Amino acid sequence: MQRQFSLLDHLVIGLDRAHRFATGEAPLPGRASPALDFEEPGLDDAQKRHVAGLMRINHTGEVCAQALYQGQALTARRDAVRDGMQQAADEEIDHLAWCEERVQQMGSHTSVLNPLFYALSFGIGAAAGAAGDRWSLGFVAATEEQVCKHLREHLERLPPQDGKSRAILELMLEDEARHATHALESGGTDFAPQIKELMSLVSRLMTASTYRL
């Protein structure tokens, strides 16, 4: 029989994940990194700093995604929605680990702001979940839409010879787009353009601060 977790169980699990994700202790990915199929490109120091900055942004985005999903799962009304949030969070652990590894390969570090962004995102996720499952799923779809936008921009900004980073971002883009579609098909509200624009502004603030920090 599958164990039913209590609210306290979810809180303890959330705190453990918060510590590990926000401090750069990514769990092992379930899938091998797509970057393994590519040789390390010859990047100069400036290009390495640039790639590290882009991948650091994406890593922080995945830290925020974990927090959002955990917060939403905590306050979801229906078990099916809660389970779906947990499944999406588990799938995106791959992204978190791949980005962290790529940042390290560039001789750099993940963002020092991750604990702050995790806490803020967890609170937003919990509030979205408390507002109702339709709003919570709609928030997932809108968030993933923003993530896809950033990933497409980063793919254009990567050095042409960096096939390793490109392979990671392309697979992430595929996964994120699928999560957005699934959230809407599961009954999520399609947010108004004004709300999406506000989310885009917050997202830009995050990316600007984590490119170097």
DOVEXTOR-102349 format. One line per 5 residues: number of its first residue (from 0); for each residue x, y, z of N, C-alpha, C. Coordinates in steps of 0.05 Angstrom, whole numbers. Example, Ala and Ser with C-alpha at 12.3 -4.5 7.8 and 13.67 -1.06 7.14 Angstrom:
0> 264,-114,156,246,-90,156,264,-66,156  257,-45,142,273,-21,143,258,1,157 $
end
This chain:
0> 17,-24,0,0,0,0,18,25,0  11,44,-18,27,69,-19,21,87,4  42,97,16,39,114,40,27,141,32  8,151,49,-4,177,45,11,196,64  24,216,52,40,235,68,22,256,81 $
5> 28,263,106,13,283,120,24,311,113  11,332,123,21,359,118,49,362,131  53,350,155,79,352,168,100,338,151  93,315,140,112,300,122,121,318,99  101,331,86,107,348,63,125,372,72 $
10> 120,382,96,136,405,105,165,396,110  169,373,122,196,362,128,210,357,101  196,344,83,208,338,56,216,364,43  198,384,45,203,410,32,227,424,44  230,423,70,253,435,83,279,422,74 $
15> 279,395,73,302,380,64,310,388,35  290,389,18,295,396,-10,305,425,-11  294,443,5,302,471,5,332,473,11  341,459,31,369,460,39,387,450,16  379,427,5,397,415,-16,397,431,-42 $
20> 373,439,-51,372,453,-76,383,482,-74  377,495,-52,386,523,-50,416,526,-45  428,505,-35,457,506,-28,474,492,-49  462,484,-72,478,473,-94,483,443,-91  468,429,-74,472,400,-71,451,386,-87 $
25> 453,387,-113,433,375,-130,434,345,-128  410,332,-127,410,303,-126,418,292,-153  423,266,-154,431,254,-179,409,255,-199  414,261,-224,393,262,-245,384,233,-252  359,231,-261,349,206,-270,358,198,-298 $
30> 364,219,-313,373,215,-341,402,225,-344  417,212,-362,444,222,-367,443,248,-381  462,265,-376,463,291,-389,466,288,-419  450,303,-435,454,302,-464,480,314,-473  494,328,-455,520,340,-462,542,319,-465 $
35> 537,294,-455,557,273,-456,563,265,-485  545,271,-503,549,264,-531,567,283,-547  577,304,-533,592,325,-546,619,330,-533  638,337,-549,665,343,-539,664,371,-526  682,375,-507,685,402,-495,695,422,-516 $
40> 681,444,-521,690,462,-542,713,479,-532  728,490,-551,750,508,-544,739,536,-540  734,543,-515,724,569,-508,745,586,-494  746,612,-501,765,629,-487,753,637,-460  768,652,-444,759,658,-417,733,675,-417 $
45> 731,693,-435,707,710,-437,682,693,-444  686,674,-462,664,657,-470,656,638,-447  676,628,-432,670,611,-409,654,627,-388  661,652,-383,646,668,-364,617,672,-374  614,676,-400,588,681,-411,571,656,-409 $
50> 582,633,-416,567,608,-415,560,602,-386  579,606,-367,574,602,-339,551,620,-330  550,645,-339,529,663,-331,502,653,-341  500,644,-366,475,634,-377,466,609,-362  484,591,-358,476,566,-344,470,571,-315 $
55> 483,591,-303,476,598,-275,448,608,-273  440,625,-293,412,634,-294,393,610,-296  399,592,-313,381,568,-317,381,551,-292  403,549,-278,404,533,-254,386,546,-233  388,573,-230,371,587,-210,342,584,-218 $
60> 336,584,-244,309,580,-253,298,552,-244  316,533,-245,308,506,-236,305,504,-206  321,519,-191,318,521,-162,290,533,-156  283,554,-170,257,567,-167,234,547,-174  239,532,-196,218,513,-204,213,492,-183 $
65> 235,482,-171,231,462,-149,215,474,-126  222,499,-119,208,512,-97,178,517,-104  173,526,-128,145,530,-136,129,504,-135  140,483,-146,126,457,-147,122,447,-118  142,450,-101,138,440,-74,117,457,-59 $
70> 117,483,-63,97,500,-50,69,493,-60  67,489,-86,41,483,-98,31,455,-89  49,436,-88,41,409,-79,31,410,-50  43,427,-34,36,429,-6,7,438,-2  -2,456,-20,-29,468,-16,-49,459,-37 $
75> -42,440,-54,-60,431,-75,-85,419,-63  -108,423,-76,-133,412,-66,-137,383,-73  -129,375,-97,-134,348,-106,-108,331,-106  -110,306,-99,-87,289,-99,-74,286,-126  -90,286,-147,-80,283,-174,-62,307,-182 $
80> -71,331,-174,-55,355,-179,-29,354,-163  -32,346,-137,-8,345,-120,13,325,-132  3,302,-140,21,282,-152,33,292,-178  18,306,-194,28,317,-218,50,337,-213  47,354,-193,67,374,-186,93,360,-177 $
85> 90,339,-161,113,324,-152,127,310,-174  112,299,-193,125,286,-216,140,306,-233  129,330,-238,142,350,-253,168,359,-239  166,362,-213,190,370,-197,212,349,-200  204,323,-199,224,302,-201,237,302,-228 $
90> 221,307,-249,233,307,-276,252,330,-280  247,353,-267,264,376,-270,289,375,-253  291,355,-236,316,351,-221,339,346,-241  332,333,-263,352,329,-284,363,355,-294  346,374,-299,354,401,-309,373,414,-288 $
95> 365,412,-263,380,425,-242,408,413,-241  411,387,-242,437,374,-240,454,380,-265  441,379,-289,456,385,-313,467,413,-313  451,432,-305,460,460,-305,482,464,-285  479,453,-261,500,455,-241,526,444,-251 $
100> 525,421,-263,549,408,-274,563,426,-295  546,438,-312,557,454,-334,570,480,-323  558,492,-303,570,515,-290,597,508,-278  598,485,-265,624,477,-253,645,471,-274  636,460,-297,655,455,-319,667,480,-330 $
105> 652,502,-327,663,528,-336,680,542,-315  685,527,-293,702,538,-271,688,559,-255  661,558,-253,647,578,-239,629,566,-217  610,581,-207,594,573,-184,565,579,-190  547,566,-175,519,572,-177,513,597,-161 $
110> 489,608,-165,483,635,-153,482,635,-123  494,655,-111,493,658,-82,465,667,-73  449,675,-92,421,685,-86,401,662,-86  410,638,-91,391,615,-92,374,611,-67  385,613,-43,367,610,-19,345,630,-19 $
115> 351,655,-26,330,676,-26,309,670,-47  317,663,-71,298,657,-92,282,632,-86  294,613,-73,279,588,-65,256,596,-46  263,612,-25,243,619,-5,220,635,-18  227,654,-35,206,670,-48,188,653,-66 $
120> 201,635,-81,186,618,-100,168,598,-85  178,588,-62,162,569,-47,137,583,-37  140,608,-27,117,623,-17,97,629,-40  107,636,-63,89,641,-86,75,616,-94  89,594,-95,77,568,-102,55,560,-83 $
125> 61,563,-57,41,556,-37,16,573,-40  20,599,-45,-3,617,-49,-19,610,-73  -5,603,-95,-19,595,-120,-35,569,-115  -24,550,-100,-38,526,-94,-62,531,-77  -60,549,-58,-82,555,-40,-105,569,-54 $
130> -98,583,-77,-119,597,-92,-137,578,-107  -128,553,-110,-144,533,-124,-128,520,-146  -136,495,-152,-120,480,-171,-119,492,-199  -141,504,-208,-141,516,-235,-121,538,-236  -120,555,-215,-100,576,-215,-72,566,-212 $
135> -69,545,-196,-43,533,-192,-31,522,-217  -48,506,-232,-40,495,-257,-35,517,-278  -51,538,-277,-47,560,-295,-21,574,-290  -14,576,-265,12,588,-257,35,572,-268  32,545,-266,53,528,-277,57,533,-307 $
140> 34,534,-322,35,538,-350,48,565,-357  40,586,-343,51,613,-348,81,614,-341  89,601,-319,117,601,-311,134,586,-332  124,563,-341,139,547,-360,141,563,-387  121,578,-393,122,595,-417,145,615,-415 $
145> 148,627,-392,171,645,-388,197,631,-390  199,607,-378,223,591,-379,230,585,-408  211,577,-424,216,570,-452,226,595,-467  215,618,-461,225,642,-474,254,647,-468  262,644,-442,290,648,-435,308,627,-448 $
150> 299,603,-449,315,582,-461,321,588,-490  300,597,-505,304,603,-533,324,626,-536  322,646,-518,341,669,-519,369,659,-514  372,642,-494,399,632,-487,411,615,-509  394,600,-523,404,584,-545,416,602,-567 $
155> 404,625,-571,415,644,-590,440,658,-581  444,660,-555,467,674,-544,491,656,-538  487,630,-540,510,612,-535,531,615,-557  556,611,-550,577,609,-571,570,586,-590  572,591,-616,564,570,-636,577,543,-632 $
160> 601,542,-621,615,517,-619,608,502,-593  592,514,-576,586,501,-550,562,481,-553  567,458,-565,547,438,-569,537,426,-543  555,425,-522,547,413,-496,525,429,-483  528,455,-480,508,471,-468,482,472,-485 $
165> 486,472,-511,463,474,-530,446,448,-526  458,425,-524,443,400,-521,427,400,-495  439,411,-474,424,412,-449,400,430,-451  404,454,-462,382,473,-464,360,464,-483  367,450,-504,347,441,-523,329,420,-510 $
170> 341,402,-494,324,381,-481,308,394,-459  319,413,-445,304,427,-424,280,441,-437  284,454,-460,262,468,-474,240,449,-481  247,425,-490,227,405,-497,211,397,-472  225,392,-450,211,384,-425,193,406,-415 $
175> 203,431,-414,188,453,-403,162,458,-419  165,457,-446,141,461,-463,120,439,-458  129,415,-453,110,393,-447,96,398,-421  111,408,-401,99,413,-375,77,435,-377  83,455,-393,64,477,-397,38,467,-410 $
180> 42,451,-431,19,440,-445,2,422,-426  16,405,-411,2,387,-393,-14,402,-372  -3,424,-361,-16,440,-341,-42,451,-351  -42,462,-376,-66,473,-387,-87,451,-394  -77,429,-404,-95,406,-411,-108,394,-385 $
185> -94,398,-363,-105,387,-337,-125,405,-324  -131,428,-337,-151,446,-327,-141,473,-317  -115,479,-323,-104,504,-314,-116,528,-328  -117,550,-314,-127,575,-326,-105,588,-343  -113,596,-367,-94,610,-384,-94,640,-376 $
190> -72,648,-363,-70,675,-351,-72,697,-372  -83,719,-364,-85,743,-381,-57,753,-388  -55,767,-411,-29,777,-420,-16,796,-399  -33,811,-385,-22,830,-365,-8,815,-342  -19,793,-334,-7,777,-313,19,765,-323 $
195> 19,755,-347,43,744,-358,65,765,-361  58,790,-368,78,811,-370,90,817,-343  74,817,-322,85,821,-295,104,799,-288  97,774,-294,114,752,-289,140,754,-305  138,764,-329,162,768,-346,181,789,-333 $
200> 169,810,-322,186,830,-309,201,818,-285  187,803,-269,200,790,-246,222,771,-255  216,757,-277,236,738,-288,261,753,-298  257,775,-310,280,791,-320,297,801,-297  285,808,-275,300,817,-251,317,794,-240 $
205> 306,770,-241,320,746,-231,344,741,-249  340,742,-276,362,735,-294,384,756,-293  377,781,-289,397,802,-288,414,800,-263  403,791,-241,418,789,-217,435,764,-215  427,743,-228,442,717,-225,462,712,-247 $
210> 463,729,-268,483,724,-289,511,725,-278  516,743,-259,543,745,-247,544,735,-218  521,736,-204,521,729,-176,510,701,-171 $
end
